[in-house]
Amino acid sequence: MPKGLLTIAGTPIPKGKETKLILDLPKLYSTPTQLPIRVISGKKSGPVVFISAAIHGDELNGIEIIRRFRKLKILRRVRGTIILVPIVNIYGTMTLSRYLPDRRDLNRSFPGSAKGSLAGRIAYTFFQEIVSKCDLGIDLHTASIHKSNFPQVRTNVDDAYTFALAKAFEAPVILHSETRDGSLRAVAQENNIPILLYEAGEALRFDEKSIRIGVKGIVNVLRENGMLPKQIKKGKKKTPVVTRTSKWIRATHSGIIRTVKALGDTVKSNEVIAYIDDLLDDSHYEVMAPFDGIIIGKSEIPLVQEGDAIFHIAKFSNLEAAESKIGHFIENAIEESEFLELNNEEIIE
C-alpha cells in the first residue's frame, strides 16, 4: 500500500471513486451493529473532511442533509476526500433516543476507549477510524427533545480559519462556543482537527429550511476550503449575525406558557416574550428578555415547570441589522438552488 493512502476499516480508499464501507460496532445483545460510511474521493489530492450526523440518535435533520448532499453532481469534481457518516449513534436512532442503551451521551464520551463502556468503545472507534484521519469536520445537530434551534453555526470565532469557514457556511447566526469536556469537538480540537457544529431544528423532526441551509452550507464550506469549484454566478453574499454571548431563560413559575416571540425573532431588553399562566387560577407571570438579542432556541412544550429552560437568547445589540440579516436568510431558504437535484426535492411540510 502506498505511503499516505487513506485507509478506513482496513480498506484502502482509491482516488476518483465513491466507496461504501461498513464499520463494525459492538453488538446490541446478540445483534450485529454496523456503522455505514460513504467515502467520496476526488482524482486530485486535497483535504480530508468528515461530515457526521446523529451523534445524538434522535437528531434527524442531519441525516436528511447528508442524503441530499451526496446526490449533488458537483461532488464529481471534488478535490480531496469527503467521508459521510449519516448516523453515528446507530443504537439511539433505532430507538429514537438521544442516548445509548447504557443511557450515556455519546457526545460526552470522547476520546473513548477500546476497553471502556459501550459509549467509550463507539467513541473510540469513530474517532480512530474517521475523525483522526481528517483535516476538518462538520458535525450536524438539532436541539434536544421538545426544543428547537434556529439555524446556527457554533465554533471558535477567535480562530481565523474556523471563523472564515463559519461565515462561508451562511447560516443566519454564528455563535462563539466553548468546548465541553468529552465532546467530539473538544477532543478533535485537542488533536488539531477543527470542527464546525451546525445546529438547526428539532429532535425527531425534519425542518425544510434548516435542511436546505445545511446542504448549501456544506457546499459553501468545501468551496471555501478549495475542495469544490467556486460558484460561477455569485449572488448577494449573506453576512450572518455573529455573537459571543447567549443565555437560556428559565421559567420562574410552573404552568402553561403562551409565547409571544418566535424562533428567530429579535427581542429588546425587558421586553415580554411569553406569559406563564397558572393552571388553577387567573394568575399569570411575565417572561422578559434579559438583554437585546435574537431567540436562537426555545421549548416546544406548552407545559412548563419552574426551572425549565424555555428560551435561548443570543446577545446582539444592533437589532435592526439583525432583523435585516435574518430576513435575508430565511426568505431565501426555499429559493431556487443552483443545484437541480435540490430543486427537484419535494418540500417537507
C-alpha positions in Angstrom: 0.0 0.0 0.0 1.5 3.4 -1.0 2.5 5.6 1.9 -0.2 8.1 2.8 -3.1 6.2 1.2 -6.2 6.7 3.3 -7.5 3.5 4.9 -10.8 3.1 6.8 -11.8 -0.1 8.5 -8.9 -1.9 6.8 -10.0 -0.8 3.3 -7.7 1.4 1.2 -9.7 4.3 -0.3 -8.9 4.7 -4.1 -8.8 8.1 -5.7 -11.5 9.2 -8.1 -14.1 6.8 -6.8 -17.0 6.5 -4.3 -16.6 3.8 -1.8 -19.2 2.3 0.6 -17.9 0.9 3.8 -19.3 -0.8 6.9 -17.6 -0.3 10.2 -18.3 -3.0 12.9 -19.5 -1.7 16.2 -20.2 -3.6 19.5 -23.2 -6.0 19.2 -26.5 -4.9 20.7 -27.0 -8.1 22.8 -26.6 -10.7 20.1 -27.5 -8.5 17.1 -24.6 -7.3 14.9 -24.4 -3.5 14.7 -22.6 -1.6 11.9 -21.8 1.9 11.0 -22.5 2.8 7.4 -19.9 5.1 5.7 -19.7 6.6 2.3 -16.4 8.0 1.0 -16.3 10.3 -2.0 -12.7 10.7 -3.2 -11.6 13.1 -5.9 -8.9 12.3 -8.6 -6.8 15.2 -7.2 -5.3 15.3 -3.7 -6.7 17.6 -1.2 -8.1 17.9 2.4 -9.9 15.0 4.1 -13.2 16.2 5.6 -15.8 14.2 7.5 -19.5 15.1 7.7 -21.4 13.4 10.5 -24.9 13.4 11.9 -27.0 11.8 14.6 -24.3 11.5 17.3 -27.4 12.1 19.3 -29.7 9.4 18.0 -32.9 11.5 17.9 -31.4 14.4 15.9 -32.6 13.5 12.4 -32.2 16.7 10.3 -28.5 15.9 9.6 -29.4 12.5 8.2 -31.5 14.2 5.5 -28.9 16.9 4.9 -26.3 14.2 4.2 -28.7 12.2 2.0 -29.4 15.3 -0.2 -25.8 16.4 -0.2 -24.4 13.1 -1.5 -26.7 13.3 -4.6 -25.2 16.6 -5.8 -23.4 16.2 -9.2 -20.8 18.8 -8.2 -19.2 16.2 -6.0 -17.9 14.5 -9.2 -15.4 17.5 -9.2 -14.3 17.2 -5.6 -10.6 17.7 -4.8 -9.6 15.7 -1.8 -11.9 13.3 0.2 -15.3 13.6 1.9 -16.3 11.0 4.4 -20.0 10.9 5.1 -21.3 9.3 8.3 -25.1 9.9 8.4 -25.8 8.1 11.6 -23.1 7.9 14.2 -25.3 6.7 17.1 -27.0 3.8 15.4 -28.3 2.5 18.7 -30.0 5.7 19.6 -31.6 6.2 16.2 -33.1 2.7 16.2 -34.8 3.5 19.5 -35.5 7.2 18.7 -33.4 8.2 21.7 -30.7 10.8 22.2 -28.7 8.4 24.3 -27.2 5.0 24.0 -28.7 1.9 25.6 -26.5 2.4 28.7 -28.0 6.0 29.0 -24.7 7.6 28.2 -24.4 10.6 26.0 -22.0 9.7 23.1 -21.0 13.3 22.7 -19.6 13.4 26.2 -17.7 10.1 25.8 -14.7 11.1 23.6 -12.0 10.1 23.0 -13.3 6.9 24.3 -11.5 3.6 25.0 -11.3 0.3 23.2 -11.9 -1.4 26.6 -14.3 1.1 28.2 -18.1 1.4 28.3 -20.3 0.9 25.3 -20.3 4.7 24.7 -16.5 4.8 25.1 -16.0 2.0 22.6 -18.2 3.6 20.0 -16.5 7.0 20.5 -13.0 5.4 20.3 -13.9 3.5 17.1 -15.4 6.6 15.4 -12.6 8.9 16.4 -9.8 6.5 15.5 -11.2 5.2 12.2 -12.7 8.5 10.9 -12.0 11.7 12.8 -8.3 11.2 13.4 -7.7 10.8 9.7 -9.4 14.1 8.7 -8.3 17.8 8.4 -11.7 19.2 9.1 -15.1 18.0 10.4 -18.7 19.3 10.0 -21.0 17.8 12.7 -24.7 18.2 12.2 -27.1 18.6 15.2 -30.6 19.7 16.2 -31.9 20.9 19.6 -32.6 18.3 22.3 -36.0 16.7 22.6 -39.0 19.1 22.8 -36.8 22.1 21.9 -36.0 23.7 18.6 -32.9 25.6 17.4 -32.7 28.5 14.9 -30.1 27.6 12.2 -26.7 28.5 13.6 -23.1 27.5 13.4 -21.1 27.1 16.6 -17.4 27.4 16.6 -14.4 29.2 18.0 -14.7 32.7 16.4 -11.2 33.6 17.7 -9.7 31.0 15.3 -9.3 32.8 11.9 -9.6 29.5 9.9 -12.8 28.2 11.5 -14.4 31.6 11.7 -13.9 32.1 7.9 -15.5 28.7 7.3 -18.3 29.5 9.7 -19.1 32.7 7.7 -18.8 30.8 4.4 -21.5 28.3 5.7 -24.0 31.2 5.6 -26.3 30.1 8.5 -28.2 33.1 9.9 -26.2 33.1 13.2 -22.7 32.3 14.3 -22.3 31.6 18.0 -19.0 31.6 19.7 -19.0 28.3 21.6 -16.5 27.0 24.2 -15.9 23.2 24.0 -17.3 20.8 26.6 -15.3 18.0 28.2 -15.8 14.7 26.4 -17.4 16.3 23.3 -16.3 15.4 19.8 -15.3 19.0 19.1 -13.2 19.3 22.3 -11.2 16.2 21.6 -10.8 16.9 17.9 -9.6 20.4 18.7 -7.0 19.0 21.1 -5.8 16.9 18.1 -5.7 20.0 15.8 -8.8 18.9 13.9 -11.2 21.9 13.6 -14.9 21.2 13.6 -17.9 23.3 12.7 -21.1 22.5 14.6 -24.4 23.1 12.7 -27.4 23.3 15.0 -30.8 23.6 13.5 -34.4 22.3 14.0 -36.0 20.0 16.5 -35.3 16.4 17.6 -37.3 13.7 15.8 -38.5 16.2 13.1 -37.4 17.3 9.7 -37.3 21.1 9.1 -37.1 22.0 5.4 -35.4 25.4 5.8 -32.8 24.0 8.2 -32.1 21.1 5.8 -31.7 23.4 2.7 -29.5 25.9 4.6 -27.4 22.9 5.8 -26.9 21.3 2.4 -25.9 24.7 0.9 -23.7 25.4 3.9 -21.7 22.3 3.5 -21.1 23.1 -0.2 -20.1 26.6 0.8 -17.5 25.4 3.3 -16.0 22.9 0.9 -15.7 25.7 -1.7 -14.1 27.9 0.8 -11.7 25.1 1.6 -10.7 24.6 -2.0 -12.4 21.3 -2.4 -15.2 22.2 -4.8 -15.3 24.6 -7.7 -16.5 28.1 -7.0 -20.0 29.3 -8.0 -19.9 30.9 -11.5 -22.8 33.2 -10.9 -22.4 34.7 -7.5 -25.5 36.0 -5.8 -25.6 38.6 -3.0 -23.3 37.4 -0.2 -25.1 36.7 3.1 -23.5 38.1 6.2 -24.5 36.2 9.4 -25.1 37.6 12.8 -22.1 36.9 15.0 -22.4 36.8 18.7 -20.2 35.7 21.6 -22.8 35.6 24.4 -26.0 33.6 24.8 -28.2 32.6 27.8 -31.0 30.2 28.4 -34.0 31.8 30.2 -35.7 29.6 32.8 -39.2 29.6 33.9 -39.7 31.3 37.3 -43.1 29.6 37.8 -44.9 26.4 36.7 -48.0 26.4 34.5 -48.9 26.9 30.8 -46.7 29.0 28.7 -48.0 31.4 26.0 -45.1 32.5 23.8 -45.2 36.0 22.3 -41.9 35.8 20.4 -40.9 33.0 18.0 -37.7 31.4 17.0 -35.5 33.8 15.1 -37.3 36.9 16.4 -35.3 39.8 17.8 -36.1 41.0 21.4 -35.3 44.0 23.4 -34.1 44.1 27.0 -37.1 43.7 29.4 -39.5 43.0 26.6 -42.2 40.4 27.4 -41.5 37.3 25.3 -44.0 34.9 26.9 -46.6 34.5 29.7 -46.9 31.6 32.1 -50.5 31.1 33.2 -51.3 29.3 36.5 -53.3 26.1 35.9 -55.8 26.7 38.7 -56.5 30.4 38.9 -56.2 33.6 36.7 -52.6 34.4 37.8 -50.1 34.9 35.1 -46.4 35.7 35.1 -44.3 37.6 32.5 -41.2 36.2 30.9 -38.9 39.0 29.9 -35.8 39.2 27.8 -32.6 39.9 29.9 -30.9 41.8 27.0 -31.2 42.8 23.4 -30.8 39.8 21.1 -32.2 37.0 19.0 -34.1 33.9 20.0 -32.0 31.0 18.8 -33.6 28.3 20.8 -36.9 27.6 22.5 -39.0 25.0 24.2 -41.9 23.5 22.2 -43.9 22.2 25.1 -46.8 24.3 26.4 -46.5 23.0 29.9 -43.6 24.2 31.9 -42.2 23.6 35.4 -40.3 26.1 37.5 -36.7 26.0 36.4 -37.3 24.7 32.8 -35.2 26.2 30.1 -37.7 27.9 27.8 -35.8 30.4 25.6 -32.2 30.6 24.4 -31.3 34.2 23.5 -28.1 35.2 21.7 -27.0 38.7 22.7 -26.8 41.2 19.9 -27.2 45.0 20.3 -27.9 46.1 16.7 -31.4 44.7 16.3 -32.2 46.5 13.1 -29.2 44.9 11.4 -30.0 41.5 12.9 -33.6 41.6 11.5 -32.3 42.6 8.1 -29.8 39.8 8.0 -32.1 37.1 9.4 -34.9 38.0 7.0 -32.4 37.7 4.1 -31.5 34.2 5.1 -34.9 32.8 5.9 -36.8 34.4 3.0 -34.4 32.7 0.5 -34.0 29.3 2.2 -36.5 27.7 -0.2 -35.5 29.6 -3.3 -34.4 28.0 -6.5 -30.9 26.5 -5.9 -28.0 26.3 -8.4 -28.3 22.5 -7.9 -31.1 21.0 -9.9 -31.0 18.0 -7.6 -32.2 20.1 -4.7 -34.8 21.9 -6.8 -36.4 18.6 -7.6 -36.7 17.6 -4.0 -40.2 17.7 -2.6 -40.5 20.3 0.1 -41.2 18.7 3.5 -44.1 20.3 5.2 
